[in-house]
Amino acid sequence: PLLKGMLDFVFPPICGGCGAFTEIPHCVCEDCLERIDWWDSALPLTDVDFTPAATPESDRRQSFPAYVAASYTDPLRQIIIQYKFRGAVALAPAIAERLCGQFGAKIKKLGPAVLVPIPLHPSREYERGYNQAEIFARELARRLDIPVDDRLLIRVRKGRPQSKLGRSKRVANIRSVFALAPEVVRSEKCDRVILVDDVITSGQTVFEARRTLWEAGIEVVGAVAMAHRL
């Protein structure tokens, strides 16, 4: 308690959404939790370009569900900025807890599957010190009892941040940025995947990851994210 008091004095715990002092462990105050625009239904993601010629028309699963915690508006936008760019990883449990409470049963029904976080380019992960999608995936895994595979998918090309591009440029920017890790030995449990990311905007990132996995015979049955940018 003494050490905690000293640390709180030097580094006062503040809410990631509004900046107010809070003693809540996950650093999101109750007021901000109430103000977040939480979602109560799945978001259907449809990739109109996903039409593999070798697959019969009836089996071309262009759409899959995305279970998103909330809209990418304040205060959640501020929370994700703190989490993603400023090392405030303690914020992840609050969003994971709410999302699992809302969609946990439906996500489990997608199984058997593994949670695969969208990877960062190694240089970007080195600069940041962590992959925010992986941390979020592990918080989900603890609550859903679903394994995480953070070695299956890798990012081989850096590209520009999708959030800084217009919709028309996102497809070209994300094309061919992913690959399967060559050293990974696949097992049966890797044949079905739930992708995990922090924010889904146009969906192009998860669509490209899906294409990469599909070419290796791995099916993406759903996606999970903290927020969707409408």
C-alpha positions, -999 to 999 in steps of 0.1 A, spaced: 0 0 0 28 24 8 45 18 -25 12 22 -44 6 54 -26 40 67 -36 35 57 -72 0 72 -73 15 105 -61 43 105 -87 22 90 -115 -15 97 -106 -39 72 -122 -61 90 -146 -90 80 -167 -80 72 -203 -112 88 -216 -115 121 -197 -82 125 -178 -99 127 -144 -83 110 -114 -96 75 -108 -88 46 -85 -104 21 -108 -77 -5 -118 -86 -5 -155 -83 33 -156 -117 41 -172 -140 60 -149 -177 50 -146 -188 82 -163 -168 74 -194 -180 38 -194 -216 52 -194 -209 76 -222 -194 51 -246 -217 42 -275 -217 4 -269 -230 -19 -297 -255 -46 -291 -254 -65 -324 -228 -79 -347 -214 -60 -377 -216 -80 -409 -183 -75 -429 -186 -81 -466 -156 -82 -489 -170 -79 -524 -136 -88 -538 -134 -121 -520 -145 -145 -548 -119 -173 -551 -124 -189 -585 -118 -224 -571 -147 -222 -547 -183 -228 -558 -205 -197 -557 -226 -212 -528 -195 -216 -507 -180 -182 -513 -184 -168 -478 -180 -132 -486 -195 -120 -453 -185 -128 -417 -195 -113 -384 -175 -87 -366 -181 -83 -329 -172 -47 -320 -175 -32 -286 -185 3 -295 -183 32 -320 -150 50 -324 -162 82 -309 -152 100 -276 -146 89 -250 -136 55 -265 -116 72 -292 -95 89 -265 -92 56 -246 -79 38 -277 -54 66 -285 -40 63 -250 -39 25 -253 -25 23 -288 1 51 -289 9 60 -253 15 27 -236 -17 27 -215 -22 -11 -218 -42 -12 -185 -71 1 -205 -76 -31 -225 -93 -52 -197 -122 -27 -194 -131 -30 -231 -126 -67 -232 -148 -72 -202 -177 -53 -217 -173 -69 -251 -172 -104 -237 -203 -97 -215 -222 -86 -246 -209 -110 -273 -190 -137 -254 -216 -165 -261 -218 -157 -298 -180 -156 -302 -177 -190 -286 -202 -204 -310 -178 -196 -338 -154 -222 -325 -135 -243 -324 -112 -215 -335 -81 -196 -324 -78 -158 -318 -53 -143 -342 -43 -107 -336 -36 -85 -366 2 -82 -366 22 -50 -367 53 -47 -389 83 -57 -367 98 -22 -369 66 -5 -358 61 -30 -329 97 -23 -318 90 14 -318 58 10 -299 70 -18 -276 39 -40 -280 12 -50 -304 -21 -35 -291 -42 -62 -310 -22 -90 -293 -27 -76 -258 -64 -72 -265 -66 -107 -279 -51 -121 -247 -76 -102 -225 -103 -118 -246 -88 -152 -244 -87 -151 -206 -124 -144 -205 -136 -167 -233 -112 -196 -228 -102 -194 -265 -65 -199 -274 -44 -171 -290 -20 -178 -319 2 -147 -324 27 -165 -346 5 -177 -374 3 -144 -393 31 -119 -399 33 -85 -415 60 -85 -442 55 -50 -456 51 -18 -435 29 4 -456 13 36 -442 -12 37 -413 -46 29 -428 -62 56 -406 -42 83 -424 -55 73 -459 -87 79 -477 -110 49 -485 -99 47 -521 -62 43 -511 -66 17 -483 -70 -13 -506 -37 -7 -524 -19 2 -492 -28 -30 -474 -24 -54 -504 1 -82 -498 13 -69 -464 6 -102 -446 20 -137 -449 20 -169 -429 51 -173 -407 73 -199 -424 84 -216 -392 49 -222 -378 38 -258 -379 1 -258 -383 -23 -280 -364 -59 -287 -368 -70 -260 -344 -55 -234 -367 -79 -242 -395 -105 -218 -381 -95 -183 -371 -111 -153 -354 -92 -121 -362 -86 -95 -335 -78 -58 -341 -82 -26 -322 -103 -6 -347 -121 -17 -378 -126 12 -403 -132 1 -439 -125 -35 -431 -96 -37 -456 -71 -48 -430 -91 -78 -419 -101 -86 -455 -65 -88 -465 -56 -109 -435 -85 -132 -445 -73 -135 -480 -38 -145 -469 -52 -171 -445 -77 -185 -470 -49 -191 -495 -33 -214 -469 -65 -233 -464 -75 -214 -431 -110 -201 -427 -117 -168 -410 -151 -173 -392 -153 -139 -375 -135 -108 -362 -134 -89 -329 -124 -53 -323 -126 -26 -297 -143 -1 -320 -156 5 -355 -151 39 -372 -184 46 -389 
